[in-house]
Amino acid sequence: MSEETNTDRAAVLLAAYDDQLRGGAEAADVPTSSDGPVIRVEYLTRGFVSYRSLEGLDGAELDALIARQRDCFATKNQPVEWKTRGHDLPADLPERLIAAGFVPEERETVVIGESAEIVERLAGRDSVEGVTIRRTEEKADFERIAAMESTVWAQDWSWLTDDLVSRQATGLTDIFVAEAGGEVVSAAWAVYKKNTDFTGLWGGSTLAAWRGNGIYKALVAVRAARAVELGYRYLQVDASGDSRPILQRLGFLAITTTTPYVYTPGN
């Protein structure tokens, strides 16, 4: 595919991403409240700020909007994440967030692929010798996944068990586990965005000893096939620096970047 065609296609995908996955769609099925163009998503332990566009806001008006979101969650003693995208306006939004006490986390690249195309590209690569990949709804498996993630990241990820339980209960998430010799070596989940064309791909962390064996690609393949089965046209990933080149080689296109800015009361 030519560079020009890729550019045109990326523009179409970016428009679909903005129209279908931001604002109210991003906050679906979660308690919310509104403040002008932004929607406050009220998770149990953390807030999240979503919006489709901040067009027309700048200066003192934008600073006041940022401060209200910060203070809303500070009164609950909860951190809040304001997730920016690289194409958002105004261009000085990151600087204004930092001035309000928000701290940037790692920037990721938003990549999107056509589900059917990814299935075709990964034909025959949906399994790995010596590894069993299966879909699970069992809390015991979620606990094992959380333990695996804790090992990968050298942090306590026990909270992930309840998170996966609640995701699975919505009927809009499929959770896949990869096992070898009875050990969970990787896991990933697909989140189906209701009333959109999109499936979000999350997870994919793999124990160090099992990296480089094609497990990540196999998990992409099984989730892509499931998305096609359920009628979702696009796959979307907030890709780390490690996963982005893999996904781009599989046919995903980079459309923008995303950076979380987090305010934590007391810090």
C-alpha positions as CSV (number, residue, x, y, z in Angstrom):
1,M,0.0,0.0,0.0
2,S,1.4,3.4,-1.0
3,E,2.3,6.0,1.6
4,E,-0.3,8.3,0.2
5,T,-3.0,5.6,0.5
6,N,-1.9,4.9,4.0
7,T,-2.1,8.6,4.9
8,D,-5.7,8.8,3.5
9,R,-6.7,5.6,5.3
10,A,-5.2,6.8,8.6
11,A,-7.3,10.0,8.2
12,V,-10.5,8.0,7.8
13,L,-9.6,5.8,10.8
14,L,-8.8,8.9,12.9
15,A,-12.2,10.4,12.1
16,A,-13.9,7.1,13.1
17,Y,-11.9,6.9,16.3
18,D,-12.8,10.5,17.3
19,D,-16.5,10.0,16.4
20,Q,-17.0,6.6,17.9
21,L,-14.6,6.1,20.8
22,R,-14.4,9.5,22.5
23,G,-16.8,11.5,24.7
24,G,-20.0,9.7,25.6
25,A,-18.9,6.5,23.9
26,E,-15.7,6.3,25.9
27,A,-17.7,6.7,29.1
28,A,-20.5,4.2,28.3
29,D,-21.7,1.9,31.0
30,V,-19.9,3.8,33.8
31,P,-21.3,6.4,36.2
32,T,-20.6,9.8,34.7
33,S,-21.3,13.5,35.1
34,S,-20.7,16.4,32.6
35,D,-19.0,19.7,32.7
36,G,-19.3,21.6,29.4
37,P,-17.4,19.5,26.8
38,V,-16.0,17.0,29.2
39,I,-17.4,13.9,30.8
40,R,-16.2,12.8,34.2
41,V,-16.1,9.0,34.4
42,E,-16.5,7.9,38.0
43,Y,-14.7,4.7,38.6
44,L,-14.6,3.3,42.2
45,T,-11.1,4.4,42.9
46,R,-10.1,6.7,40.1
47,G,-11.6,9.4,38.0
48,F,-11.2,9.8,34.2
49,V,-11.8,12.8,32.0
50,S,-13.2,12.2,28.5
51,Y,-14.2,14.5,25.7
52,R,-14.7,14.6,22.0
53,S,-13.2,18.1,21.4
54,L,-12.1,21.2,23.4
55,E,-12.4,23.4,20.3
56,G,-12.9,27.0,21.2
57,L,-11.6,26.7,24.7
58,D,-8.3,28.3,25.7
59,G,-6.7,30.6,28.3
60,A,-8.4,31.2,31.6
61,E,-11.5,29.3,30.6
62,L,-9.6,26.1,29.8
63,D,-7.6,26.5,33.0
64,A,-10.8,26.7,35.0
65,L,-12.2,23.6,33.3
66,I,-9.1,21.7,34.2
67,A,-9.1,22.9,37.8
68,R,-12.7,21.8,38.2
69,Q,-12.0,18.3,37.2
70,R,-9.0,18.1,39.4
71,D,-10.9,19.5,42.4
72,C,-14.0,17.3,41.8
73,F,-12.0,14.2,42.4
74,A,-9.7,15.7,45.0
75,T,-12.7,16.2,47.3
76,K,-13.2,12.4,47.1
77,N,-9.5,11.9,47.7
78,Q,-9.2,10.1,44.3
79,P,-6.7,10.5,41.5
80,V,-8.0,11.5,38.1
81,E,-6.6,10.8,34.7
82,W,-7.0,13.3,31.8
83,K,-6.1,11.4,28.7
84,T,-4.8,13.6,25.9
85,R,-4.4,12.8,22.2
86,G,-1.6,14.1,20.0
87,H,-3.9,15.8,17.6
88,D,-6.0,17.6,20.2
89,L,-6.3,21.3,20.4
90,P,-5.3,23.6,21.9
91,A,-1.7,22.7,21.4
92,D,-0.7,24.0,24.8
93,L,-3.2,21.7,26.7
94,P,-0.3,19.5,28.1
95,E,1.4,22.5,29.5
96,R,-1.8,23.7,31.2
97,L,-2.4,20.3,32.7
98,I,1.1,20.2,34.1
99,A,0.6,23.7,35.6
100,A,-2.6,22.4,37.3
101,G,-0.6,19.7,39.0
102,F,-1.2,16.8,36.5
103,V,1.8,14.5,35.9
104,P,2.4,12.9,32.4
105,E,2.7,9.2,32.2
106,E,4.2,7.2,29.3
107,R,3.0,8.2,25.8
108,E,1.5,5.5,23.7
109,T,0.6,5.3,20.0
110,V,-3.0,4.7,19.0
111,V,-3.0,2.1,16.2
112,I,-6.0,0.7,14.3
113,G,-6.4,-2.3,12.0
114,E,-9.2,-3.9,10.0
115,S,-10.3,-7.0,11.9
116,A,-10.7,-9.2,8.8
117,E,-7.4,-8.1,7.3
118,I,-5.6,-8.9,10.6
119,V,-7.2,-12.4,10.6
120,E,-6.0,-12.9,7.1
121,R,-2.5,-11.7,7.8
122,L,-2.2,-14.0,10.9
123,A,-3.7,-17.1,9.3
124,G,-2.1,-20.1,10.9
125,R,-0.4,-18.0,13.6
126,D,-3.2,-18.2,16.2
127,S,-1.4,-20.9,18.2
128,V,2.1,-21.6,19.6
129,E,3.7,-25.0,20.1
130,G,3.6,-25.9,23.8
131,V,1.1,-23.2,24.7
132,T,-2.6,-23.4,25.1
133,I,-4.7,-20.3,24.5
134,R,-8.3,-20.4,25.7
135,R,-11.1,-18.0,26.5
136,T,-12.0,-18.0,30.2
137,E,-14.8,-16.6,32.5
138,E,-13.4,-18.1,35.7
139,K,-12.4,-15.9,38.6
140,A,-9.6,-18.4,39.5
141,D,-8.1,-17.8,36.1
142,F,-8.4,-14.0,36.6
143,E,-6.4,-14.4,39.9
144,R,-3.7,-16.3,38.0
145,I,-3.6,-13.6,35.4
146,A,-3.2,-11.0,38.1
147,A,-0.4,-12.9,39.6
148,M,1.3,-13.2,36.2
149,E,1.0,-9.4,35.6
150,S,2.4,-8.8,39.1
151,T,5.5,-10.8,38.1
152,V,5.9,-9.1,34.7
153,W,5.6,-5.6,36.2
154,A,7.2,-6.3,39.6
155,Q,4.2,-4.6,41.2
156,D,1.1,-5.7,43.1
157,W,-1.6,-6.2,40.4
158,S,-4.0,-8.1,42.6
159,W,-6.6,-5.4,41.8
160,L,-6.8,-6.8,38.3
161,T,-8.8,-9.8,39.5
162,D,-11.8,-7.7,40.4
163,D,-11.3,-5.5,37.3
164,L,-11.5,-8.6,35.0
165,V,-14.6,-9.9,36.9
166,S,-16.4,-6.7,36.4
167,R,-15.3,-6.4,32.7
168,Q,-16.5,-10.0,32.0
169,A,-19.8,-9.4,33.8
170,T,-20.7,-6.7,31.2
171,G,-20.9,-9.2,28.4
172,L,-18.7,-6.9,26.4
173,T,-15.3,-8.3,27.2
174,D,-13.6,-11.7,26.3
175,I,-10.6,-12.7,28.3
176,F,-8.0,-15.0,26.9
177,V,-5.3,-16.8,28.9
178,A,-2.1,-18.5,27.5
179,E,-0.7,-21.4,29.5
180,A,2.3,-23.6,29.3
181,G,2.9,-26.5,31.6
182,G,0.0,-25.4,33.8
183,E,1.5,-21.9,34.2
184,V,-0.1,-18.7,32.9
185,V,2.5,-17.2,30.7
186,S,0.5,-14.4,29.0
187,A,-3.1,-13.0,28.9
188,A,-5.1,-10.5,26.9
189,W,-8.6,-9.3,26.6
190,A,-10.9,-7.9,23.9
191,V,-13.3,-5.1,24.8
192,Y,-16.2,-4.7,22.5
193,K,-17.4,-1.1,22.2
194,K,-21.2,-1.2,22.1
195,N,-22.8,0.6,19.2
196,T,-19.5,1.2,17.4
197,D,-17.3,-0.6,14.9
198,F,-14.5,-1.1,17.4
199,T,-12.9,-3.7,19.5
200,G,-10.2,-2.6,21.9
201,L,-7.3,-4.9,22.5
202,W,-5.9,-4.8,26.0
203,G,-3.3,-6.8,28.0
204,G,-0.8,-8.9,26.1
205,S,1.9,-8.9,28.8
206,T,4.1,-12.1,28.7
207,L,6.5,-13.6,31.2
208,A,10.1,-12.8,30.2
209,A,11.1,-16.4,29.6
210,W,8.3,-16.8,27.0
211,R,8.7,-13.7,24.9
212,G,9.7,-14.0,21.3
213,N,7.8,-17.2,20.7
214,G,4.8,-15.6,18.9
215,I,2.4,-15.6,21.9
216,Y,1.5,-11.9,21.5
217,K,0.7,-12.4,17.8
218,A,-1.4,-15.5,18.6
219,L,-3.4,-13.5,21.1
220,V,-4.0,-10.8,18.6
221,A,-5.1,-13.4,16.1
222,V,-7.6,-15.1,18.3
223,R,-9.1,-11.7,19.4
224,A,-9.3,-10.5,15.8
225,A,-11.1,-13.7,14.8
226,R,-13.5,-13.2,17.7
227,A,-14.1,-9.6,16.7
228,V,-14.9,-10.7,13.1
229,E,-17.3,-13.3,14.5
230,L,-19.1,-10.7,16.5
231,G,-19.3,-8.2,13.6
232,Y,-16.7,-5.6,14.8
233,R,-14.8,-4.0,11.9
234,Y,-11.9,-2.4,13.6
235,L,-9.3,-3.3,16.2
236,Q,-7.8,-0.5,18.3
237,V,-4.8,-0.6,20.6
238,D,-3.0,2.0,22.7
239,A,0.4,0.6,21.9
240,S,3.5,0.8,23.9
241,G,6.9,1.2,22.3
242,D,7.4,-2.5,22.4
243,S,4.1,-3.5,20.8
244,R,3.7,-0.7,18.3
245,P,6.3,-2.0,15.7
246,I,4.8,-5.6,16.0
247,L,1.3,-4.3,15.4
248,Q,2.4,-2.1,12.5
249,R,4.0,-5.0,10.8
250,L,0.7,-6.9,11.1
251,G,-1.1,-4.1,9.2
252,F,-2.2,-1.7,12.0
253,L,-1.9,2.0,11.2
254,A,-0.7,4.7,13.6
255,I,-3.3,7.4,13.8
256,T,-2.3,9.6,16.8
257,T,-0.6,9.4,20.1
258,T,-2.1,9.3,23.6
259,T,-0.6,10.5,26.9
260,P,-2.3,10.1,30.3
261,Y,-1.9,13.1,32.7
262,V,-2.7,12.1,36.2
263,Y,-3.4,14.3,39.3
264,T,-3.0,12.5,42.6
265,P,-4.3,14.4,45.7
266,G,-1.6,15.0,48.3
267,N,1.3,14.6,45.8
